[in-house]
Amino acid sequence: MSVVSSPLRFYLIFAAVAASFFFVVAMTFASLGVVLPHMIGEFGWTWAEAGLGFTLLALSTGVSSILPALTIKLIGPRGTYALGAIVMSLGFGLLAMTWGLTSFLAATVILGAGFALLANVPGVTVLSEWAEEDKRSMAIGAYLTIGGLGGVAGPLLAVYFLGDDGDWRSFWKFGVLAMAALGIFAASVVAHRADRYQAFDHDKGAGEGSPKSPSTLKTLREAMLTPQFAVIILALTLIYFCGLTVSSFLPIHLTGEGHTASFAAATLSILAAANAASRALGGIVARKIRTRYLLISGLLAEALAMVLLATVQSEGMVIVFAILHGYAYGMVLFASTLVQLEYFGHEKSAAMLGLMNLAATSAMIGPVVTGAVGDRFGSFAPVFWVYGIAALLCAVLAMMMHNPEKVVQKQVASE
């Protein structure tokens, strides 16, 4: 067996991309909310000013999600991970040296770009190229699970570095050093797999030299204009709308319904655990169940979860909601990624995943709309009903969706 496809090489690459994903999740979205109160206390920012940092981080991540497709093509996956580590280190360094609101906001924009260069778009692209076909779903499921666990580790890591005196600068300094080390590791092992990379021409789109690549959807533009891709984007965007809204307003909603703050926090923990578990489950069962069916199951679970959140108050049903929503979020994220790979081929994955994440950036308005509805009606339930109905309709569309390659082949055969 050649070195390019050796198991050891694959495990090293998996370790590099998974560790990078875990770390950037832990050090950004998961931990910023823990560190931020200490920064606010030192600089006297308002919550609105500090909250703008979250908005810019999410916006920058979404807008930059198309970058990996360009950098992988121009400088390869090794250069992409090296560049991502440099950008993230610059962002952490600027946070460590923060002298005011402007530098803080600039740092969040830089971190958003770095996050996009090291998160699921390049990771899935690299793993889909290196993993053997019968193990690809498990590898990607494990990768996404590890990334999700970064969300669990991040707050604990922040609390450790903050200590009793709230030394937030040491936390960001740690980010610089650890990111530099991970960047060196990733840059030393991540690369194109030669026996697959040379089998197709990037400029011609769908690997004409690869018998397993789509042959009738030859260009990236053709693939992106298919109704199947539109349904995949819709599913991912919808789950982000639900996820961001739940993260922002679930504690407020539950306490408003008479539950304690500790129960609301426990619900979020259950949700996060179900999220990570569903990604791992997806990787295991995708070898036996079509990924489209997994996508449908996630959308149906989300529809039921939103209805439960809008209508029930008992603690038991809230826990059921948390399990369903966590399952739905993780499974839709996993299944939408795998369906895209199955339908359009791994050579298009970076560009298509980037566009999917860019479109899903629109979900940032979800919390704003939910807050406005809550102010108008005194309840968030109307939004949860809308999300539930939308998830059900999206599930119906996914049921009608079929591999575009096979659809085209049937059309050609009938002619």
C-alpha positions, 0 to 999 in steps of 0.5 A: 500500500502506498504512503498516500493511502496508508492507515497511519497517514489517514489517522494523522490527518484525521487527528490534525483536522479534528483537533483543529476543529475541536480547538477553534470551536472551544476557543470561540463560540463556546468560550467567548460568553464565559470570558466576555463578562470579565472583559466587560468589567474591565473596560466598562462596555455595555452588553449591546457593545459586547454582544456585537462581538458575537454578531461579527464573529458569526457574520465573519464566519459565514461570509468567510465560509467560501474561502476554503474552496479558494485556498484549497485550490490555490495553495492546497489543504496544507496551505489552507490549514497553515493560513487558518492557524496564522489567522486564528493566532492573530485573532487570539493575539489581538484579543490578548492585547485588547485595549478597547472595543475597537480592537475587540471587535476587529479580533472577532472578525479575524477569528471568524475568518480563521474559524472558516479556514479550519472548521467543517468545510476544509475538514470534510473536504480533506476527510472525504478525499482521504477516507475509503468510501465504505468508511467515509461516513464514519470518519466524517461523523466522528470528525463532526462529533469531536467538533461538537465536543469542543463546545463542551470543553470550551467553557471548562477551559475558560473557567480554568484559565480565568481562575479566581482573579479573572485573568482573561488575557492568559486565556487568549495567550494560551490560544495563540500558543496552542493554535500555533502548535496545532497549525504546525502539526496540521501543515506537516501532515495534511495534503492532497491524496495524490492517487485521488487528487490527480484523478480529476481536473478541478478546472473541469469540475466533476472528475471525468477521470474518476468512475465514481464521480458524477458524470452528467453534472460536470460543472460546479454551476450545474450542481449548485442550480439543482433543486436537490442542492436547494433542499440541502441548503434549506435544511441546513439554514432552517436548523441553524435558525432553530439552533440560534434561536433556541440558544438565545431564548430557551432560558428566557422562555423556560423561566417565563413558563415557571421553570428554574434557571438551573433547570434551563441550564440543565436543558441546554446541557442535555441538548448539547449532549444529544447534539454530539451523540447524534453526529456519532450515531449518524457516522455509524448508521450511515453505512446501512441507512441512506443519508437522505433518510437520516436528513429526513429523520432530523427534520421530522425530529426538529418539527416535533421539538419545536411543537413541544417547545411551543405547547408544553410546560412539564419538565418531562416534555421539555427534556424530550424537546431537548433530546429531539432538538439536539438529535435534529441539530446534529443529524441535519448538520451531519446528513446534509454534509453527507448527502451533498457528498453523495450527490455531487462528489468530493471534488466539489465539496469545498465550494458547495459546503462553503456556499451552504454555510454562506447561505445559512448565515441568514439564520443570524436574523432568527434571534432578532425576529424571535425577540421582536415577536416576544415583545409583540405577543409576550411569547416566543411560541408563535416563532416555534410554531413557524419553525416546526411547520417549516421543518415539516415542509422541508422534510416533505421536500427531502422525501421527494429528493433523489440523487440528481445523477440518477435522475439525469441518467433516467431522463437520458435513458427515456429519450 
